[in-house]
Amino acid sequence: MHLRVDWRASLDLTGRVLLYVSVPLGIPLFVALYYGDPIVPFLAAIAVTVLAGAALRRLPGEPGELGAREAFLGVSLIWLLVAVVGAVPFYVAGTGVLAHPVDALFESMSGLTTTGATALRDFSVHSRAVLMWRQVLQWLGGLGILVLATAVLSEIGVGGAQLMETETQTQSVDKLTPKITQTAQLIWGLYIGLTVLAVAVYFGLHLAGLAPEMTFYNAVAHALTSVSTAGFSPEPESIGAFTPVVQWAVIPFMLVGSTSFVLLYFAIHGDPWRLVESEEFRFYMGVVATGSAVVALSLTVDPDVNYGLEPTIRHALFNVASIVTTTGYASVDFDAWSPAAKHVLFLGMFVGGMVGSTTCSIKSLRWLVALKAFRRSLFTTIHPSAVRPVRVSGRAVDEATIRDIYQYLLLSIVIFVLLTVFIVVDGSRVSDSVTEFEAMSAAASTFLNIGPAFGLAGPYDTYANFPRTTRAVMIVLMWIGRIEIIPVLVLFTKAFWTS
């Protein structure tokens, strides 16, 4: 059988990325040296990463050009193998639940995919360096998906990049600069700049006496997972461990991280109306505002909740923004809220931020296009001879993109339902009591890369409450969900390899 994929080119790309990953492993190594934590887990991870990367680059044969097939294979392998080497520090440290390889990989995949679902039971048994590595993994994952969208998917024309071109009203995402690599560099700079700004704001609140618990360590740790809309925290109570002013300060960074970085670039460089004129931006902000208002109203009429006016608005806005942007922080244990408030948050899991951001889930633009296409279908049912293109921000969306969106939504629903059934069945096998809502929320939260769910995996609880077999399946689903299904599923088709 003659393979049509230059696997050597894909493995060479994967090897290069692994070599790059050995550099940020120096951050937790530095933290370990500073706090006197064990350094062996990070030295071992650096050694494994460098050896694996070098081995992949030194395989026999010369790597060819990176085409669409090679990019599909390379992207999938990169997210999988980086998660594997990212698990090495957790496993070698060997403390708590992470001493088991499945749980170490679960935590690493959850971090890299910016899911934020944790298997940790007792945070106090893990060193500061190990907890910081979780934060760094999430920051890398947020950066990685931006680079993927701008530097790889835009070149091979895969769904997300096509949507981003439509929304940003540019012929191509590489219009920021003549070269796509320069565009990627500009977005890296924006991402790094926002992260540094978040550190300054969070630690500034500490220096001003408004956030006693927001030390420099915590400021860096939460800045890494705010802009990346990732959600890990070294504190078991997440952002609920900090003062209200910190919770207000985190909200804008979650919203900025879930906004298209291309539009942010235009806004920063003198064209803010581009952002305001974006239909997707207005739709996404409208979802956050409406969801927050409904949750605030439900908390106000809930006799078991007595927050007062400001805390009610803060907790409603914070937790709706956290779920819709797929960040996954919590300012309070929202699992104790009324069913009405919890179901609004559950629906928010399926929204997501903007295309071209660090966020996950379905994404607002897909819903906007799907709703407009549905409205057009109703119109053409009454007026069969009418020609009515679907437009977003004044630009017509081509029919192939609309079909891709319907295909993506259908695949997402099928995978969500299958994972829900599996969680219920697997939970019953080991006699754990898993309700349908717990299973549905855990399935949505892991597959759509949200983080916290309800019940067993609530915001102040842990996925370690599920059987390990369930967590093993969730590892795969987090991987598939982060790179938007198609690039992974296409690898399992015969046509991809041979025709």
Helices and strands as residue ranges (DSSP letters): H 7-21, H 26-35, H 40-57, H 68-86, H 88-93, G 96-99, H 101-112, G 123-125, H 128-147, I 148-153, H 154-156, H 159-167, G 173-176, H 180-207, H 216-226, G 238-241, H 244-257, H 261-268, H 273-277, H 279-301, H 309-324, G 334-336, H 339-348, H 364-382, E 391-392, E 395-396, H 399-429, H 436-447, G 455-457, G 463-465, H 468-482, H 486-489, G 490-492, H 494-498
